[in-house]
Amino acid sequence: MSHLSRALRSERIKVTTLRSLWLQPLFSVLLSIGVTTAVGAVLGGAEPNITEDPGVGVFYGLYFGQVLLVAFGVLLIGQEFNTRMIDVSLTAVPRRDRLYGAKLALGAMVGLGAGVVGTAGAFTGYAVAAVPGDWHGPAFARAATAGVLYPALLVVFCLGTTAMLGNLTAAMGLLLPTIFLLSPALGGTPGVRLVAQFLPDRAGQYAQHYTDDPQVAYGHWTGLLIMALWTAAAAYGGLVSLRRAK
């Protein structure tokens, strides 16, 4: 077993033994599917935004479920900063790059798993609710792909941002209000929307839409790429900060 595999196994044990960690992605999936199915059953046939663009309705629940994914990404490394358990982790895995890489890999895998189950459940719930829509073709494939990748990118982005800040409270105070409240508000504000559309969550969510928005300056796949670039930058920034931390 390689050193990275041992570090990854150690991180997996931490997540599976700490209820505050493994419950976050589980409840995120349940909340996303539940809200999407309920909205589809109640408003699916009457709400124009849902009937014209099925992607809006299918991933409506993810808007709420992503809060728990943000919390998971922050807690994955942030609680070790606040409790100083990061010192113990570095004693067990002295190579900071290796420890950080294991956390990133685990976060990405958990996020990917949540994306697969959540996306499949959301589309299934919508089908059960008998909401009309195109469940085949390129738009469906693109939206489903974005739905699977979005949680993984979000978790890694939040983990990297937390590593840069080196503080759980600061990360929660920055990421939760920004992603859940500020970003959607800016995205709907004339004059500011041109800039807000390049925020990571806005770009990733646009990739989940079926139809084009003439007010968005990029395409759907480009939106996913923009989020991936934000994620890569946050992950690298976290690595640099962890290397320099005392």
C-alpha positions in Angstrom: 0.0 0.0 0.0 1.5 3.4 -1.0 1.9 6.3 1.4 -0.9 8.2 -0.3 -3.2 5.2 0.0 -2.5 5.0 3.7 -3.2 8.7 4.2 -6.4 8.3 2.2 -7.5 5.4 4.3 -6.8 7.4 7.4 -8.9 10.3 6.2 -11.7 7.9 5.2 -11.7 6.4 8.8 -12.0 10.0 10.2 -15.0 10.7 8.1 -16.8 7.5 8.7 -16.3 7.6 12.5 -17.3 11.3 13.0 -21.0 11.7 12.7 -20.7 15.4 12.1 -18.9 14.6 8.8 -20.6 11.7 7.1 -24.1 13.0 7.9 -23.5 16.2 5.8 -23.3 14.6 2.3 -26.0 12.1 3.2 -28.5 14.8 4.3 -27.5 16.9 1.3 -28.6 14.1 -1.1 -31.8 13.5 0.7 -32.7 17.2 0.9 -31.9 17.8 -2.7 -34.0 14.9 -3.9 -36.8 15.6 -1.5 -37.1 19.3 -2.4 -36.8 18.6 -6.2 -39.5 15.9 -6.1 -41.9 18.0 -4.0 -41.4 21.1 -6.2 -41.9 18.9 -9.3 -45.1 17.4 -7.9 -46.6 20.8 -6.8 -45.4 23.3 -9.4 -44.0 21.2 -12.3 -46.9 21.7 -14.6 -47.6 25.3 -13.8 -44.3 27.1 -13.3 -42.9 28.5 -16.6 -39.3 28.5 -15.4 -39.5 24.8 -14.7 -41.5 23.7 -17.8 -39.3 25.8 -20.2 -36.0 24.6 -18.7 -36.2 21.2 -17.0 -32.7 21.7 -15.6 -34.0 24.5 -13.3 -36.5 22.2 -11.7 -34.4 19.1 -11.6 -31.6 20.8 -9.7 -33.8 23.1 -7.7 -33.3 21.0 -4.5 -29.5 21.3 -5.0 -29.7 25.0 -4.1 -30.7 23.9 -0.6 -28.6 20.7 -0.4 -25.4 22.5 -1.4 -25.4 24.2 2.0 -24.5 20.8 3.6 -21.9 20.1 1.0 -20.3 23.5 1.8 -20.3 22.5 5.5 -18.8 19.1 4.7 -15.9 20.7 2.6 -15.2 23.2 5.4 -15.3 20.6 8.2 -13.2 18.1 6.4 -10.1 20.2 7.3 -11.5 23.2 9.2 -12.3 21.3 12.4 -8.7 20.1 12.6 -7.5 23.6 12.5 -9.8 24.7 15.3 -9.1 21.7 17.6 -5.3 21.7 16.6 -5.8 18.1 15.6 -4.0 19.1 12.4 -0.8 18.8 14.4 -1.6 15.1 15.2 -2.5 14.5 11.6 0.9 15.9 10.5 2.6 13.8 13.0 1.0 10.7 11.5 1.5 12.0 7.9 4.5 14.4 8.0 4.3 15.2 4.3 1.9 18.1 4.1 1.3 17.6 0.4 0.4 14.0 1.0 -2.0 14.8 3.8 -3.7 17.6 1.9 -3.9 15.5 -1.3 -5.6 12.7 0.7 -8.2 15.2 2.0 -8.8 16.6 -1.5 -9.1 13.1 -3.0 -11.6 12.0 -0.3 -13.6 15.2 -0.6 -13.8 14.8 -4.4 -14.9 11.2 -4.1 -17.6 11.9 -1.5 -18.8 14.8 -3.6 -18.8 12.7 -6.7 -20.8 10.0 -5.0 -23.3 12.6 -3.7 -23.5 14.0 -7.3 -24.2 10.6 -8.8 -26.9 9.6 -6.3 -28.4 13.1 -6.1 -28.6 13.6 -9.8 -30.1 10.2 -10.4 -32.6 10.7 -7.6 -33.5 14.1 -8.8 -34.3 13.0 -12.4 -36.1 9.9 -11.0 -38.2 12.1 -8.7 -39.1 14.4 -11.5 -40.1 11.5 -13.7 -42.3 10.2 -10.8 -43.9 13.6 -10.5 -44.7 13.4 -14.2 -43.2 16.7 -15.1 -42.9 17.1 -18.9 -39.3 17.5 -20.2 -36.6 16.2 -22.4 -35.0 13.3 -20.6 -32.8 12.4 -23.6 -30.5 14.2 -25.9 -27.4 16.4 -25.6 -29.0 18.9 -23.2 -30.0 16.1 -20.8 -26.5 14.5 -21.0 -24.8 17.9 -20.3 -27.1 18.8 -17.4 -26.7 15.4 -15.8 -22.9 15.5 -16.2 -22.8 18.9 -14.6 -25.1 17.7 -11.8 -22.7 14.9 -11.0 -19.5 17.0 -11.1 -20.9 20.1 -9.3 -20.9 18.6 -5.8 -17.4 17.3 -6.1 -16.1 20.6 -7.4 -18.0 22.5 -4.6 -16.6 20.3 -1.8 -13.0 20.7 -3.1 -13.4 24.4 -3.6 -14.6 24.8 0.0 -11.9 22.6 1.4 -9.2 24.6 -0.5 -10.7 27.9 0.7 -10.7 26.7 4.3 -7.1 25.6 4.0 -6.2 29.0 2.8 -8.0 30.7 5.7 -6.8 28.2 8.3 -9.9 28.7 10.4 -13.2 26.9 10.4 -15.3 29.8 11.7 -13.8 32.2 9.1 -14.5 29.7 6.3 -18.1 29.1 7.4 -18.7 32.8 7.8 -17.4 33.5 4.3 -18.6 30.6 2.2 -22.1 29.9 3.5 -23.5 33.4 3.2 -21.7 34.0 -0.1 -22.9 30.8 -1.8 -26.4 30.6 -0.3 -27.4 34.3 -0.2 -25.0 36.8 -1.7 -24.3 35.0 -5.0 -27.9 34.4 -5.9 -28.7 38.0 -5.0 -25.9 39.4 -7.1 -26.9 37.1 -9.9 -30.3 38.8 -10.1 -29.1 42.3 -9.7 -28.9 44.3 -13.0 -25.4 45.8 -13.5 -23.8 43.4 -11.1 -24.9 40.2 -12.8 -22.2 40.6 -15.5 -19.6 40.0 -12.8 -21.6 37.7 -10.6 -22.1 35.1 -13.4 -18.4 34.3 -13.1 -18.6 33.2 -9.5 -18.0 29.5 -9.1 -21.4 28.4 -8.0 -23.3 30.5 -10.5 -21.1 29.2 -13.4 -21.5 25.6 -12.2 -25.3 25.9 -11.9 -25.6 27.4 -15.3 -24.0 24.3 -16.8 -27.0 22.4 -15.3 -29.5 24.3 -17.4 -31.0 23.0 -20.6 -31.6 26.3 -22.4 -29.2 29.3 -23.2 -29.5 32.6 -21.4 -28.6 35.5 -23.7 -27.5 37.5 -20.6 -24.8 35.0 -19.7 -21.5 35.6 -21.5 -20.5 32.0 -21.8 -21.8 28.6 -22.8 -22.9 25.7 -20.5 -19.7 23.7 -20.8 -17.6 26.9 -20.3 -19.6 27.4 -17.1 -18.4 24.1 -15.8 -14.9 24.9 -16.8 -15.0 28.2 -15.0 -16.1 26.4 -11.8 -13.3 23.9 -12.3 -10.7 26.7 -12.6 -12.0 28.3 -9.4 -11.7 24.9 -7.7 -8.2 24.3 -9.0 -7.2 27.8 -7.8 -8.6 27.2 -4.3 -7.0 23.8 -4.0 -3.6 25.2 -5.0 -4.0 28.2 -2.7 -4.8 25.8 0.2 -1.7 23.8 -0.6 0.5 26.8 -0.5 -1.0 28.0 2.8 -0.7 24.6 4.4 3.0 24.4 3.3 3.7 27.8 5.0 1.6 27.3 8.1 3.5 26.8 11.3 
